[in-house]
Amino acid sequence: MAKARAIAGRRKAVNNIRKITRTMQLIATARYQQSLGRAVGARPYTDKITELVQQVSQAGGTIEHALLKKNDSADREAMFLITSNRGLCGGYNASLIRSAMALHRSVESRSRQCDLFVVGKKGVNYFKFMRRPLKQSYPQLKDAPAFAAVAPIGDSFMAAYAAGEYAAIHVVYMKYITAARQTPETIQLLPISAEAVSAGGSSAERAGGGGSRTVQYDFSPVPAELLGELLPLTVKVRLFQCFCDAAVSENVGRMVAMKSATDAAGDMSKSLSQQYNRARQSQITMELLDIMGGVEALK
């Protein structure tokens, strides 16, 4: 009976774990729906403002701005890594850290120092374990921060870049494509390159039918003053879009991981039930044999 009791205890524990993972799956699904609305709602605005910056910069001719020029003389680059505060989300954090380390090695190969700015406890703990110093961490940020919480980070990066401290500032995050596909993405936040600025215009053109069109503008005030307002806003909006995509991808990863854990717990419970039934049948057979042996001994 001891073996059957042990199997029954294991089955009970597995069923309890299955209830927990099932609950976490439902919570992740609800959060995924909420964060997906934020990400999808912010993306058209991000695309449109980058398209507008592209068109204004082209119509305004050669414009000099601190966020557009290259700081080739700087000997440092910055990397902003967005990870999660909690685990149980599959390979989400591992993929991001691999991309971050690849970027770190690439920066060092250019004979430059890479300053690390990390969001999320998982990323902070990893670099502490690897004994790599962090320039700054952001423990106060939630899994899905508001734009008001992200904007000061963009302001600090723009101030540091305008002061010539960094040659480039990169963001490593998980880009959400579909519910079945999320990929680690590395973008150059600063300086604002022509490729980055034209990304919004390209996506808008594809949505509108693929034809490029030239827009004529009458400027008031002058283009330089307009870009002085639009370029900082573009940086902050792109950074906020990275946070939105990261939140959606994290919830998808946790939802899939918890579903897999729930299914595995269900399969294990079925296997343990079969083992329990076989063990119980064996014990009943042995007890019947003992009774029959005792009856034969009394004859």
C-alpha positions as MATLAB code, in Angstrom:
seq = 'MAKARAIAGRRKAVNNIRKITRTMQLIATARYQQSLGRAVGARPYTDKITELVQQVSQAGGTIEHALLKKNDSADREAMFLITSNRGLCGGYNASLIRSAMALHRSVESRSRQCDLFVVGKKGVNYFKFMRRPLKQSYPQLKDAPAFAAVAPIGDSFMAAYAAGEYAAIHVVYMKYITAARQTPETIQLLPISAEAVSAGGSSAERAGGGGSRTVQYDFSPVPAELLGELLPLTVKVRLFQCFCDAAVSENVGRMVAMKSATDAAGDMSKSLSQQYNRARQSQITMELLDIMGGVEALK';
ca = [
       0.000    0.000    0.000;
       2.965    2.303    0.556;
       3.758    2.490   -3.183;
       0.149    3.308   -4.095;
       0.036    6.011   -1.440;
       3.250    7.572   -2.781;
       1.855    7.617   -6.303;
      -1.410    9.129   -5.072;
       0.562   11.836   -3.255;
       2.519   12.656   -6.406;
      -0.677   12.788   -8.457;
      -2.252   15.191   -5.984;
       0.810   17.449   -6.118;
       0.796   17.408   -9.932;
      -2.906   18.294  -10.007;
      -2.281   21.209   -7.648;
       0.548   22.455   -9.891;
      -1.730   22.095  -12.900;
      -4.320   24.341  -11.230;
      -1.644   26.970  -10.605;
      -0.258   26.910  -14.150;
      -3.775   26.997  -15.575;
      -4.559   30.092  -13.504;
      -1.314   31.755  -14.604;
      -2.177   30.956  -18.217;
      -5.561   32.668  -17.877;
      -3.977   35.718  -16.219;
      -1.320   35.954  -18.954;
      -4.043   35.696  -21.605;
      -5.977   38.590  -20.066;
      -2.824   40.706  -19.797;
      -1.900   39.823  -23.367;
      -5.212   41.165  -24.646;
      -4.740   44.369  -22.688;
      -1.114   44.937  -23.739;
      -1.909   44.047  -27.353;
      -4.412   46.896  -27.471;
      -1.729   49.317  -26.252;
       0.866   48.116  -28.761;
      -1.506   48.050  -31.734;
      -2.941   51.424  -30.786;
       0.485   53.077  -30.498;
       1.976   51.646  -33.696;
       0.036   53.797  -36.231;
       1.029   56.924  -34.299;
       4.676   55.825  -34.272;
       4.608   55.119  -38.009;
       2.881   58.381  -38.832;
       5.158   60.628  -36.819;
       8.280   59.031  -38.307;
       6.762   59.473  -41.776;
       6.062   63.130  -40.993;
       9.637   63.686  -39.791;
      10.947   62.130  -42.987;
       8.794   64.325  -45.212;
       9.545   67.518  -43.295;
      13.289   66.810  -43.324;
      13.211   66.165  -47.085;
      11.124   69.245  -47.839;
      13.187   71.443  -45.586;
      16.501   70.656  -47.252;
      19.715   70.286  -45.250;
      18.915   70.741  -41.572;
      21.399   70.342  -38.735;
      20.206   68.986  -35.420;
      21.977   67.484  -32.421;
      19.970   64.252  -32.710;
      20.859   63.824  -36.394;
      24.601   64.427  -36.335;
      27.098   61.650  -35.656;
      29.376   61.729  -32.611;
      32.235   59.797  -34.210;
      34.722   61.198  -31.722;
      32.944   59.609  -28.731;
      34.539   56.455  -27.336;
      31.363   54.965  -25.798;
      28.044   53.563  -26.907;
      24.959   52.885  -24.813;
      22.747   49.797  -24.812;
      19.235   49.902  -23.361;
      17.975   46.381  -22.662;
      14.311   45.664  -21.852;
      13.769   42.385  -19.956;
      11.028   41.145  -17.639;
      10.695   41.352  -13.873;
       9.357   37.801  -13.614;
      10.226   34.453  -15.119;
       8.071   31.561  -16.350;
       7.870   33.077  -19.841;
       9.824   30.530  -21.858;
      12.949   31.705  -23.659;
      11.946   35.370  -23.586;
      14.764   36.679  -21.386;
      17.382   34.231  -22.665;
      16.869   35.392  -26.264;
      17.120   39.049  -25.264;
      20.285   38.508  -23.255;
      21.929   36.647  -26.149;
      21.156   39.577  -28.465;
      22.437   42.037  -25.865;
      25.705   40.144  -25.436;
      26.153   39.981  -29.222;
      25.715   43.756  -29.410;
      28.079   44.208  -26.461;
      30.806   42.217  -28.241;
      30.184   44.164  -31.452;
      30.654   47.488  -29.646;
      33.849   46.282  -27.972;
      35.175   45.102  -31.347;
      34.963   48.746  -32.469;
      37.252   49.680  -29.552;
      34.473   51.418  -27.694;
      33.078   51.003  -24.208;
      29.458   49.821  -23.902;
      27.408   51.347  -21.072;
      24.544   49.106  -19.949;
      21.088   50.431  -19.110;
      18.802   47.571  -18.085;
      15.070   47.343  -17.412;
      13.774   44.275  -15.564;
      15.077   42.164  -12.694;
      16.042   39.259  -14.964;
      18.472   41.352  -16.972;
      19.842   43.103  -13.893;
      20.448   39.804  -12.098;
      22.172   38.306  -15.135;
      24.689   41.117  -15.515;
      25.319   41.156  -11.781;
      26.035   37.421  -11.942;
      28.406   38.031  -14.882;
      30.047   40.848  -12.882;
      29.418   43.410  -15.583;
      28.776   46.898  -14.198;
      25.492   48.606  -15.002;
      25.351   52.269  -15.815;
      21.758   52.397  -14.574;
      18.833   50.070  -13.888;
      15.140   50.909  -13.742;
      13.448   48.860  -11.001;
      10.582   51.358  -10.706;
       9.167   50.591  -14.160;
       6.209   48.221  -14.337;
       5.707   45.528  -16.959;
       3.661   47.944  -19.107;
       4.706   51.507  -18.178;
       2.805   54.560  -19.305;
       4.244   57.073  -21.755;
       4.811   59.527  -18.900;
       7.179   57.015  -17.266;
       9.100   56.330  -20.500;
       9.485   59.952  -21.636;
      12.082   60.936  -18.957;
      14.285   58.023  -20.062;
      14.169   59.309  -23.637;
      14.977   62.827  -22.405;
      18.043   61.604  -20.500;
      19.317   59.684  -23.537;
      18.820   62.682  -25.818;
      20.626   64.969  -23.363;
      23.554   62.555  -23.094;
      23.804   62.165  -26.855;
      23.517   65.897  -27.526;
      26.352   66.426  -25.027;
      28.563   64.099  -27.096;
      28.842   61.363  -24.475;
      27.859   58.509  -26.807;
      28.569   57.634  -30.408;
      25.284   55.703  -30.586;
      22.450   54.533  -28.353;
      20.859   51.153  -29.053;
      17.697   49.499  -27.734;
      17.384   45.706  -27.417;
      13.823   44.478  -26.979;
      11.444   41.722  -28.078;
       9.515   42.811  -31.159;
       5.961   41.542  -31.416;
       5.013   40.377  -34.917;
       2.187   37.903  -34.343;
       0.998   35.755  -31.463;
       3.117   32.925  -32.878;
       6.214   34.980  -33.687;
       8.298   37.357  -31.600;
      11.923   38.131  -32.379;
      14.687   39.922  -30.453;
      15.224   43.275  -32.116;
      18.094   45.754  -31.902;
      17.419   49.281  -33.106;
      19.545   52.403  -33.135;
      17.664   54.997  -31.144;
      20.268   57.743  -31.591;
      21.490   59.222  -33.817;
      18.296   59.236  -35.839;
      19.434   57.720  -39.105;
      17.779   58.076  -42.495;
      16.802   54.392  -42.388;
      15.129   54.745  -39.005;
      13.246   57.864  -40.011;
      12.064   56.350  -43.285;
      10.750   53.198  -41.593;
       7.461   54.847  -40.736;
       7.074   56.248  -44.219;
       7.725   52.873  -45.825;
       5.137   51.111  -43.700;
       2.594   53.830  -44.396;
       3.239   53.563  -48.116;
       2.754   49.805  -47.983;
      -0.516   50.261  -46.121;
      -1.692   52.815  -48.634;
      -1.008   50.697  -51.688;
       2.757   50.858  -52.124;
       2.961   54.029  -54.214;
       5.329   56.753  -53.072;
       4.020   60.306  -53.099;
       5.566   63.712  -52.595;
       3.893   66.079  -50.143;
       4.381   69.818  -50.500;
       4.546   71.807  -47.263;
       4.243   75.481  -46.456;
       6.315   75.925  -43.302;
       5.334   78.107  -40.419;
       7.536   78.205  -38.405;
      10.700   77.229  -40.300;
      11.561   73.505  -40.799;
      14.425   73.616  -38.297;
      12.076   74.747  -35.545;
       9.491   72.134  -36.474;
      12.064   69.349  -36.408;
      13.304   70.674  -33.089;
       9.906   69.642  -31.707;
       9.312   66.529  -33.822;
      12.660   64.777  -33.455;
      12.613   64.519  -29.618;
       9.003   63.376  -29.780;
       9.981   60.728  -32.350;
      12.674   59.358  -30.051;
      10.301   59.096  -27.095;
       7.507   57.559  -29.169;
       9.844   54.921  -30.653;
      11.119   54.069  -27.179;
       7.553   53.761  -25.884;
       6.704   51.459  -28.809;
       9.615   49.222  -27.748;
       8.119   48.950  -24.256;
       4.678   48.154  -25.681;
       6.045   45.410  -27.935;
       8.099   44.002  -25.059;
       5.037   43.805  -22.800;
       2.991   41.978  -25.445;
       5.821   39.549  -26.216;
       6.372   38.781  -22.537;
       2.704   37.983  -21.973;
       2.607   35.795  -25.081;
       5.687   33.932  -23.901;
       4.200   33.381  -20.448;
       0.859   32.343  -21.912;
       2.499   29.726  -24.157;
       4.830   28.505  -21.420;
       2.003   28.081  -18.919;
      -0.146   26.294  -21.479;
       2.693   23.862  -22.144;
       3.169   23.356  -18.407;
      -0.569   22.778  -17.924;
      -0.676   20.215  -20.734;
       2.423   18.463  -19.384;
       0.904   18.338  -15.890;
      -2.283   16.840  -17.325;
      -0.316   14.145  -19.158;
       1.684   13.389  -16.031;
      -1.493   13.132  -13.961;
      -2.925   10.602  -16.420;
       0.300    8.579  -16.320;
       0.339    8.620  -12.528;
      -3.311    7.523  -12.449;
      -2.431    4.517  -14.597;
       0.519    3.696  -12.358;
      -1.690    4.030   -9.267;
      -4.321    1.699  -10.742;
      -1.700   -0.914  -11.622;
      -0.106   -0.672   -8.177;
      -3.506   -0.932   -6.461;
      -4.454   -3.936   -8.571;
      -1.168   -5.630   -7.711;
      -1.735   -5.019   -4.009;
      -5.308   -6.378   -4.197;
      -4.041   -9.478   -6.009;
      -1.372  -10.035   -3.369;
      -3.928   -9.650   -0.580;
      -6.252  -12.174   -2.263;
      -3.385  -14.619   -2.626;
      -2.548  -14.232    1.074;
      -6.187  -14.907    1.997;
      -6.343  -17.983   -0.234;
      -3.065  -19.248    1.199;
      -4.430  -18.867    4.720;
      -7.616  -20.746    3.780;
      -5.608  -23.607    2.316;
      -3.452  -23.749    5.464;
      -6.533  -24.139    7.660;
      -7.833  -27.139    5.728;
];
